[in-house]
Amino acid sequence: MLVLDPAHHAALVAHALRGFPLESCGLIAGEESGDGTGTVHRFYPCENAAASGKLYTVAPRDHLRADRDAESNGWQIIGVVHSHTHTDAYPSATDVAQAPDPGWHYVIVSLRDDEPSTRSYRIVDGSISEEPVRVDGFG
């Protein structure tokens, strides 16, 4: 499960909308519990270095900035967020091939419909499994 407070959820959706028609991307930092629940404490909007409407690459300087800030707060990077501008919030073959860390949460914001949708996945050895997203605060 991925737990976001409403402000973080609103920030990642707003970042996706601002980036349109290109895919947007960002990193999430927080804590991972023993049962695999990730609690987000910060969303880091990042530049899409690929500057594409079909794929994303987190700009290395933004990744470094996020990693340093997370570490200074006692958190870790627990996942990546990106948008799909014209498709469902489901990992593409490219998303699966690029998934760098099997412990991460892979969050996708779809802008295909009138109302953006947010879904999260775990991607391990090419296998995709959806996980619940809770947007109601902590606890």
N, C-alpha and C positions, 0 to 999 in steps of 0.2 A: 504494500500500500504506500502511496505517496500522500503526505499531508501538507497542505498549503494553507496559509491564512488568506482571507479574501484579498488583502492588499497585494500579496505576491502574485496571486492568480490574476488579478486585474492588471498588474504590471507586465506579466508575460504576454497576455492577450494584447495589451496596448502596443507592446514592442512588435508583435507580429503584424498588427494593423498598420503601424508606422512604416514597416519595411516593405509592405506590398507595393509593387507587384513582385519584388524579390522575396526569396525565403529569408526569414530572419532567424537569428540563433542567439543563444545565451547559455549560461551555466547556472546551476543551482547548488547552493552550499547548505550544509546543515549537519544533521546527525542521523546515523543509521542504527536502528535498534537490533537486537538479536533475532527478532522475528522477520527482519527484512523491511520493516517500515522505515521509510525515509521521511524525516521532518525537515522541511525547508525553512531556513532562517534568513536566507538572502537570495535574491535573483540578480544575476549580473547580465544585463543586456550586452551583447557583443556584436562586433561588426562581422558580417558575412564576407569573408575574404574572397569567396568565390564569386560574389556579386552576380548571383544567378537566381532565376525563378524556379529552378529544378533541383538544385542541390545547395548544400551549405558547407562552409569551412569556418570554424571559429578562428578568428584572427589570433595568431600566437601571442601578441602583446596583451590582448584582452584576457586570454587564458592565463597568462602569467600574473596579470593584475588580480584576477579573481582568486587564483590559487594562493597568492600572498595574503590577500585580505582575509580569506577563509581561515588560513592557518593562524593569522594574528588574532582571530576571534575564537580559536579553539575548535573550528569546524573543519569539515573536509568537503571537497567537491563531490557531490553525490549523483550528479546527472547533468544531462544536456537537454535543452529545449530548442526546438526549431519549428518553423511553420511549414505547412503545405498550402500553397496558394490556390490550387484548383482540384485537389484530391482529398480523400478521406484522411482522417487522423490515424493512419496505419502505416507502419514502417515499409518503405520501399526496399527493393533489392539493394539499392545504393546505401540506404540507411543501415541495413543489416551488415553489409560489407564494411562500412566505416565504423561500426560500433566498437569503440576502443577498450571498454572496460565491462566485463560481465557483471560487476557489482553495481553499475550505474542504473539510474532510472532514465529512460528515454521518453521524453515528453514531446508530444506533437500537438500543435494548435492548428486545426484545419480552418481555413478561411473560405472553403468551398461554398458553404451555405450562408444565408443571411446572418445567422447567429454563429459566431465562432465556437468550435467544440475543442475540448482539451482531453486527451487520453494519454496514459502512460504505460510503458512496456518495459520488460526485462528482455534483453537479447543475450543469449548464452550459446556460444558455438553455432550461430546461425539460427537457433530456435527462438521464436518470438512468443512471449506470453504476456497477455495484458494483465495489468494490476489495477485495483481500484484507486481513484483519486478522490481524496476528501478535501473539500474546500469549506471548512467551517471552523477553522482555528485549531488550537492545540488542546489536547486533553481528552 
